[in-house]
C-alpha cells in the first residue's frame, strides 16, 4: 500500500509538472503573438493603430508588451498619442515611466519635450537620467544645458556628461565660463573631442590638479596634434605631476613612439628609468632592445 501511494504521488507530481509546462508554453506563445501584433501596428494608419495601442496600455498586459506599445505611440503624430505618453511619463513609475520618457525623446514632439522639464524637477534619479537620455535622443542641447546651469552634485555631472556625449562644445565652454573648471567638464571635453579647450587648461598652471587632469584627458582625444603636444608638455614640465600626467596621456593615446623619443633624448637617469617603465607598460616593440642596451650599461 505504501508503495502504491508512493507511485501515485510521483505520478501526480509528473502530471502537475507537465501541465504547468504546457501552460507556460501556451502563455509564452500568447505573449509572442501579442508582441508580433503590436509591432505590426508600426505600419498601420494612426486612426487604426491608436485605439489598439490604448487597449494594450489599459489592459492587464506585461510591461514588455506595454513598453512596445509606448514605442508605437511615439511614432504616431497625433496630439492624443503625445498626451498618453506624457501621462505615463508623469504618473507611472519605475521602468514604465523611464520608457515613456525615452519614447518622448524618440518621438521628438516639441510640446512633449518641453514638458520633460517639470518631470525632471519632480522625478527621482532614474527619472532624471531618463529625461537626459530623452533630450539626448532628441538632440536638444539647449534643454540639457539649461538643466546643467541649475543642477548641483551628481545631477550636474550627469548633465555635463550628457553634453559631452552630444558633442555640445559651445555649451560646455559656456558652463566653464560660468561655473569654472571641474573634473566633470574635463571628462566631457574629452568625450566631445574638444582638444583646444583641454590644451588651454593643460597649459594653465593656476590649478595644478585641474591642469594634470586636463593633460591626461588629452590622451582620450588622441591624434597627432595631441601626441606632439603631450611630448612638448613633458619636455617643458617643471614638476613631476605634470610629467606624470603627460606620460599618462601618452599611455591612454597609445603614443609609445613619443615616449621612446623622450627616452632617447633625455640625459636624466631618473627620467630614463621612468620612461623605460612606461615603455614596458605600453608593450613597445622597441622596449626589448632598450632593455638589452640598458643591461649592457648603455644609456
LINBELJO-V379787 format. One record per backbone hydrogen bond with DSSP energy under -0.5 kcal/mol. CO is the residue of the C=O (numbers start at 1). NH is the residue of the N-H. Records with the same first field share a line. If there is no record, write none. Layout:
CO: NH + NH
//
This chain:
1: 5
2: 6
3: 7
4: 8
5: 9
6: 10
7: 11
8: 12
9: 13
10: 14
11: 15
12: 16
13: 17
14: 18
15: 19
16: 20
17: 21
18: 22
19: 23
20: 24
21: 25
22: 26
23: 27
24: 28
25: 29
26: 30
27: 31
28: 32
29: 33
30: 34
31: 35
32: 36
33: 37
34: 38
35: 39
36: 40
37: 41
38: 41
39: 42
40: 43
41: 44
45: 48 + 49
46: 50
48: 52
49: 53
50: 54
51: 55
52: 56
53: 57
54: 58
55: 59
59: 61
62: 66
63: 67
64: 68
65: 69
66: 70
67: 71
68: 72
69: 73
70: 74
71: 75
72: 75
73: 76
75: 77
76: 78
78: 81 + 82
79: 83
80: 84
81: 85
82: 86
83: 87
84: 88
85: 89
86: 90
87: 91
88: 92
93: 96 + 97
94: 98
95: 99
96: 100
97: 101
98: 102
99: 103
100: 104
101: 105
102: 106
103: 107
104: 108
109: 113
110: 114
111: 115
112: 116
113: 116
114: 117
115: 119
116: 120
117: 121
118: 122
119: 123
124: 128
125: 129
126: 130
127: 131
128: 132
129: 133
130: 134
131: 135
132: 136
133: 137
134: 138
135: 139 + 140
136: 139
139: 141
140: 144
141: 145
142: 146
143: 147
144: 148
145: 149
146: 150
147: 150 + 151
152: 155 + 156
153: 157
154: 158
155: 159
156: 160
157: 161
158: 162
159: 163
160: 164
161: 165
162: 166
163: 168
164: 167
167: 169
168: 172
169: 173
170: 174
171: 175
172: 176
173: 177
174: 178
175: 179
176: 180
182: 186
183: 187
184: 188
185: 189
186: 190
187: 191
188: 192
189: 193 + 194
190: 193
193: 195
194: 198
195: 199
196: 200
197: 201
198: 202
199: 203
201: 204
203: 205
204: 207
207: 211
208: 212
209: 213
210: 214
211: 215
212: 216
213: 217
214: 218
215: 218 + 219
216: 219
217: 220 + 221
218: 222
223: 227
224: 228
225: 229
226: 230
227: 231
228: 232
229: 233
230: 234
231: 235
232: 236
233: 237
234: 237
239: 243
240: 244
241: 245
242: 246
243: 247
244: 248
245: 249
246: 250
247: 251
248: 252
249: 253
250: 254 + 255
254: 256
255: 259
256: 260
257: 261
258: 262
259: 263
260: 264
261: 265
262: 266
267: 269
268: 272
269: 273
270: 274
271: 275
272: 276
273: 277
274: 278
275: 279
276: 280
277: 281
278: 282
279: 284
280: 283
284: 287
286: 290
287: 291
288: 292
289: 293
290: 294
291: 295
292: 296
293: 298
294: 297
//
